[in-house]
Amino acid sequence: KAYRIMVQMEKLGIRPDVITYTTLMSAFYKENWCEIGNGLWNLMVLKRCLPNLATFNVRIQYLVNRRRAWEANKLIGLMQNVGITPDEVTYNLVIKGFFQAGYLEMAKRVYSALHGKGYKPNIKIYQTMIHYLCKGGDFDLAYTMCKDCMQKNWYPNVDTIHTLLEGLKRGKQLGKAKAIMMLVRKRVPPFSSKQLGDLQTILSKS
């Protein structure tokens, strides 16, 4: 219905703007009507309606969901070519895309590029990095990043902390696991006593 309204707008000489295209693309991608979402992207470019940051992020989200991380990464270059600066959402999506597609080193490289451009990672980027580093078995880097973000009172979710503690314990890095547990206890607002108990149990197991 919204798409038909857009066609009617054009017939009446009213040009849809970037917000119209972005909203429709997002809706069609969410409903898994990818051909229409892609068609809108192409139509937008054809009509010389310049995508904005939100449009690029919608498109990148779609590519990441389809495990097309390399294409998503290329869009960052295109954004910069047309004068649009990627934000933390853009980088988080591309990092997640590379991790999910199994390219751990590329995900780390994008994270490094984020730092190189003067961005500071937010809690979502930390969560993505720590979660997937643990999944990929890189517990040393996951530990360093977890410690960094906890010192800012940013905490990954309990499941991620649980996986990290188990990985450190398995790798006989009990000192690092205890250091994480100390920071976990300093969280404001605190984790529930059940959550703390469950995490502490990992360290207590023989």
C-alpha positions in Angstrom: 0.0 0.0 0.0 2.8 2.4 0.9 4.6 1.6 -2.3 1.4 2.3 -4.3 1.1 5.7 -2.6 4.6 6.5 -3.6 3.8 5.7 -7.3 0.7 7.9 -7.0 2.9 10.7 -5.6 5.1 10.5 -8.6 2.1 10.6 -11.0 1.0 13.8 -9.2 4.5 15.3 -9.7 5.5 14.9 -6.0 9.0 13.4 -5.8 9.5 10.9 -3.0 12.4 12.0 -0.8 15.2 10.1 0.8 13.1 9.4 4.0 10.3 7.9 1.9 12.7 5.6 0.1 14.5 4.6 3.3 11.3 3.9 5.2 10.0 1.7 2.4 13.3 -0.1 1.9 13.5 -0.9 5.6 9.9 -2.2 5.7 10.4 -4.5 2.6 13.7 -5.9 3.8 12.2 -6.7 7.2 9.3 -8.5 5.5 11.9 -10.4 3.4 10.7 -8.9 0.2 14.3 -8.3 -0.9 13.6 -7.8 -4.6 11.4 -4.8 -3.9 13.9 -3.4 -1.4 16.7 -3.8 -3.9 14.4 -2.3 -6.6 13.8 0.8 -4.4 17.6 1.2 -3.9 18.2 1.0 -7.6 15.2 3.4 -8.4 16.5 5.9 -5.8 19.9 5.9 -7.5 18.3 6.2 -10.9 16.2 9.1 -9.8 19.3 10.8 -8.4 17.9 10.8 -4.9 21.1 10.6 -2.8 20.9 8.0 0.0 21.6 9.3 3.5 23.3 7.6 6.5 20.1 5.8 7.5 19.6 4.5 3.9 23.1 3.1 3.8 22.6 1.5 7.2 19.3 -0.1 6.1 21.1 -1.5 3.0 24.1 -2.7 5.0 21.8 -4.5 7.5 20.1 -6.3 4.6 23.5 -7.4 3.2 24.7 -8.6 6.6 21.5 -10.6 7.1 22.2 -12.3 3.8 25.8 -13.1 4.8 27.1 -10.7 2.2 29.7 -9.1 4.4 32.1 -8.1 1.6 29.4 -6.2 -0.2 28.4 -4.5 3.0 32.0 -3.5 3.6 32.3 -2.0 0.1 29.3 0.2 0.8 31.4 2.0 3.5 33.8 3.0 0.7 30.9 4.2 -1.4 29.5 6.2 1.5 32.8 8.0 2.0 33.0 8.7 -1.8 29.7 10.5 -1.7 30.6 12.4 1.5 28.6 10.4 4.1 30.5 9.5 7.2 29.7 6.0 8.5 28.7 5.9 12.2 29.0 3.4 15.0 25.8 1.6 13.7 27.5 1.1 10.3 30.7 -0.3 11.7 28.9 -2.5 14.2 26.8 -4.0 11.3 29.9 -4.7 9.1 31.9 -6.1 12.1 29.0 -8.5 12.9 28.7 -9.4 9.2 32.3 -10.5 8.9 32.1 -12.5 12.2 28.9 -14.2 11.1 30.4 -15.1 7.7 33.5 -16.6 9.5 36.0 -13.8 8.6 37.3 -13.1 12.1 40.4 -11.3 11.0 38.4 -9.0 8.7 36.1 -8.2 11.6 39.1 -7.3 13.7 40.5 -5.1 10.9 37.2 -3.2 10.6 37.3 -2.6 14.4 40.9 -1.3 14.1 39.9 1.0 11.2 37.1 2.4 13.5 39.8 3.3 16.0 42.1 4.7 13.3 39.3 7.1 12.2 39.0 8.5 15.7 35.8 6.7 16.7 35.4 5.3 20.2 33.5 2.0 20.3 30.2 2.1 22.1 28.6 -0.7 24.2 27.0 -2.3 21.2 30.3 -2.7 19.3 32.0 -4.0 22.5 29.1 -6.5 22.9 29.4 -7.7 19.3 33.2 -8.0 19.4 33.4 -9.9 22.8 30.5 -12.2 21.9 32.0 -13.3 18.5 35.6 -13.4 19.8 34.4 -15.8 22.5 32.6 -17.8 19.8 35.7 -17.9 17.7 37.9 -19.0 20.6 39.9 -15.7 20.9 39.6 -15.4 24.7 42.7 -13.3 25.1 41.4 -10.4 23.0 37.8 -10.9 24.4 39.3 -10.6 27.9 41.1 -7.3 27.0 38.1 -5.8 25.5 35.8 -7.0 28.2 38.1 -5.5 30.9 38.2 -2.2 28.9 34.4 -1.8 28.6 33.7 -2.9 32.2 36.0 -0.2 33.5 33.7 2.3 31.8 30.7 0.6 33.5 29.6 -0.9 30.2 28.9 -4.6 30.5 28.3 -7.3 27.9 25.3 -9.5 28.6 25.5 -12.2 31.2 25.6 -15.0 28.6 28.7 -13.5 27.0 30.4 -13.0 30.3 29.6 -16.6 31.1 31.2 -17.8 27.9 34.2 -15.7 28.5 34.8 -17.0 32.0 34.4 -20.6 30.9 36.9 -20.0 28.0 39.4 -18.4 30.3 39.0 -21.2 32.9 39.4 -23.9 30.2 42.6 -22.1 29.0 43.9 -22.2 32.6 43.8 -18.4 32.8 42.2 -18.3 36.2 43.8 -15.0 37.1 42.1 -13.3 34.1 38.8 -15.0 35.0 39.0 -13.7 38.6 39.9 -10.2 37.3 36.7 -10.2 35.2 34.7 -11.5 38.1 36.0 -8.6 40.3 34.8 -6.1 37.7 31.4 -7.9 37.4 30.9 -7.3 41.1 31.5 -3.6 40.7 28.7 -3.1 38.2 26.2 -0.3 38.8 23.4 -1.2 39.0 24.5 -4.6 40.2 23.7 -7.9 38.6 21.2 -10.0 40.5 22.5 -12.3 43.2 21.4 -15.3 41.1 23.4 -14.1 38.1 26.5 -13.4 40.3 26.1 -16.8 41.9 26.0 -18.5 38.5 29.1 -16.7 37.2 31.0 -17.4 40.5 30.1 -21.1 40.2 32.2 -21.3 36.9 35.3 -20.3 38.9 34.5 -22.6 41.8 34.2 -25.7 39.7 37.2 -28.0 39.8 
